[in-house]
């Protein structure tokens, strides 16, 4: 158990440090499991400083305006219908596409369920209705060889049903 009034220092994989109130940081399972009374520094070894800054922005905002849990089944057919608060909509509306995937990975690594749910939902709607080539481009995946594609069509028929 830790004192909510004491700040925590998050150390990124590239050596950056970001201070955050424990009250906000404790949404992260990684932070809750790592922080002790005499040790307020948490190594976040899989997250870059830029991404960690966005995670901290999310955590701080979440204290002020907690995100409503994303319902399952989904309560709409678009991201905008499901996520109501404007701040959360714009938070994941990023020009740098790679950052949404970095945030998703960081949320998973740090055990931040609301951020993981938000980023997964955003990616889900970005991929919905896209062709295999469009998805490959969005996810920066290499093109399959003819042999790899033939094998994939046999092993994962459902992926190619509409193709």
N, C-alpha and C positions, 0 to 999 in steps of 0.2 A: 504494500500500500504506500502511495506516495503523496506528498503534500501538493495539492492543486495550485497553490500560489507560487511555487518555485518553477522557474522556467526549465526547459529541457533543451539541450543542444543536439541537433541532428547533424551527423557528419556523413557527407555524400561519398560516393565511390571515387570521385575525382578530387577529394580533399576539401571541398567547400563545407562551411558550417552555417547553420541557420538556427537561430534561437526561436523558440515557440513556447507559449504558456502550456504547462502540463495539462491544464483543463481542456485545451484544444487537441494536444498531441495524444491524449489517452484514448481517442477514438481508434487509434492504431493498436492492434494486438501486439505488434513488434515492440512498440514503445512501452505498453503496459507490462509486457513480459521482461523488458530489459532495464527499466528504470528502478533504481533503489534509492533510499534516502541519501546515501553518501556518493552515489554515482548518477549524475544527471546527463551524461553524454551517451548517445545511442549511435552506433555505427549502422548506417544504411548502405551496405556495401554494393547493392545492385542498382542504385538510383543515382543519376547524375545530379549535379547542383541545380541546373535549370529545371529539371523535372521535379526535384525536391522542393524548389521554390513554389511551383504550381500546387504540389501536394499540400504544402503549408498554407497556401492561400485558401485552398478548399477546407482544410481543417479549421482554420480561424473563422471562416464564414459559417461553417456548420455549427459552431458554438452559438453564433448570433441568430442564425435562421436554419434550424435543423431541416435536412431534406426529408420529405415525406417518402416512405419506402415505396419502391417501384412495385406495383401489384403484379401478381401472377395468378391467372393469366393477365396479360397486358390489357390495360383499360383504354386502348385506342389503337389506331392503325398507323400512327406516325409518332416520331419522337416528341414533337410539339404538343400532341394531344395527351401524351403520358406524363411528361415533365412539365409541371405548371409554373413554378417560380422562374422568372426571367433570369435571375442570376445564374442558376444551375444550367439553364439552356445555353446561355452565352459562354459559360465557363468551358464547355466542351466544344464550342463552335470555334475551332482553332484553324488558323491559316496554315500552320506547320503541321501537316498531316501526321508525321511521325510522332509528334508529341502525344496524340490521343492514345497511341499504342504504348508509348512510354508510361503514360499515366495509368493505363490499364495494368501493365506489368508491375508498376510500383504499388498500386492499390492491392494487387494480389500478394505481392511480397510482404508488404507492410500490414496486411490484414485490415484493410479499411473497406468494409463491406459497402457503405453507401457510395463511395467513389468507384469501387469495382462495378457495382450495379449500374451506375450512371455511364461509365465508359463502355461497358459491354453493350448497354442499350444503344448508345450512340453508334458504335461500330456495327451492331446488328442492322440498324436502319440504313447505314451507309452501304452495306453489302446487299441488302434486300433488292431483288429484281435485277441484279447485275449478272452479266454473262461471266463465264469462267475466265475469259481473257481480262475483263474489267476487274474482277476480283483479284486476279494474279497481279495486275498493275497496282491496284490499291494496296495490296499487302506486300508489294515488292518481292514477289515470288518468281523464281526462274521458270522459264518455259520448259514444259515437259518434252522429253524426246518422244519420238513416235512410239518406241517400245514402252516407255513409262506411261504414256497416255493409254495405250492399249491395255496394259496391265491394270491401270486405275479404273478403266471402264468396266472391266470384269469384276474387280474386287469391291468397287464402290459405285454400283450401278445408279443408285439414288442421286448421286451428284450430277450425273449426266442425263437424267430423265427428260429435262426440257431442252437440252442442247441438241 
